[in-house]
Every structure is written in C-alpha cells, then in structure tokens.
Amino acid sequence: MKKIINTPNAPAPLGPYNQAVLAGETLFMSGQIAIDPATGELLSGIEIETKQVMKNIEAILTEAGMTFENVVKSSIFLSDMNNFGIVNEIYGSCFNEDTAPARETVQVAKLPKGVSVEISVIATY
C-alpha cells in the first residue's frame, strides 16, 4: 500500500506527480528544484539553489516523519559538472559522513525550468 506525502513547506509539484510516495517503510521522493515554497519564486545561483533544494528535501522528510539520517540513496543532477564542488559541500553538510547515503551525481543536458541542480532521495525507516 502506498501513502502520498505532500507538504506546503516544499514546492507543489509542477505536473502529474506528488512530492513523495511512502511505500511500506520506504519513501520515494520526487526530484526537488530551487523553488521557494513560501513565495513560489524560482531561485538562481548554484549555492542558493542547492541550499533551497536541501531545505525542500528536509521539509518533505519531516512531513514523512524522517530526517536526513533516513536517506539511503540520493541522485544529483547538475546542468554543469563544474558546480560539483559547491553542491557537494552544501549537500554534505546535511549528512553524517560515516552514515551518508549511496549517491550518484551526473551532468544532464537540461533540467526543469532551466535550474542548475535537481536532487531526489530515497529514505527508509
């Protein structure tokens, strides 16, 4: 059985999907971009974008009764791999290095709304 997870503390979906789906004890989160949920404003600049993405992820985790410690897998999509260092530093500040999730980081041709970074996670209780 699945449970839909949505919170007003993260951006509303841009299409026919939900912020996250809880299936059993596993949370599958949709990719998050740098939209400020309070204003609906799309933020720009790799540092600001990454910080907002991580805030959005945290808000959805919280709604599901989880924290970053519950994350077991992350996927990071960058429009420019030259931004890897900045994204990695901000992303890394949210995790304990000893228990950090598995992860891949890839450069893609284009991301929704022309953003620089999109991150999705899978978490479990």
CORVENHU-V99411 format. One record per helix or strand of 3 or more residues. SS is the DSSP state (h for helix, s for strand). FROM is the first residue (numbers start at 1). TO is the last residue. If there is no record, write none. Layout:
SS,FROM,TO  SS,FROM,TO
//
This chain:
s,2,5  s,20,23  s,26,29  h,46,63  h,68,70  s,71,78  h,81,92  h,97,99  s,102,107  h,112,114  s,117,124
//
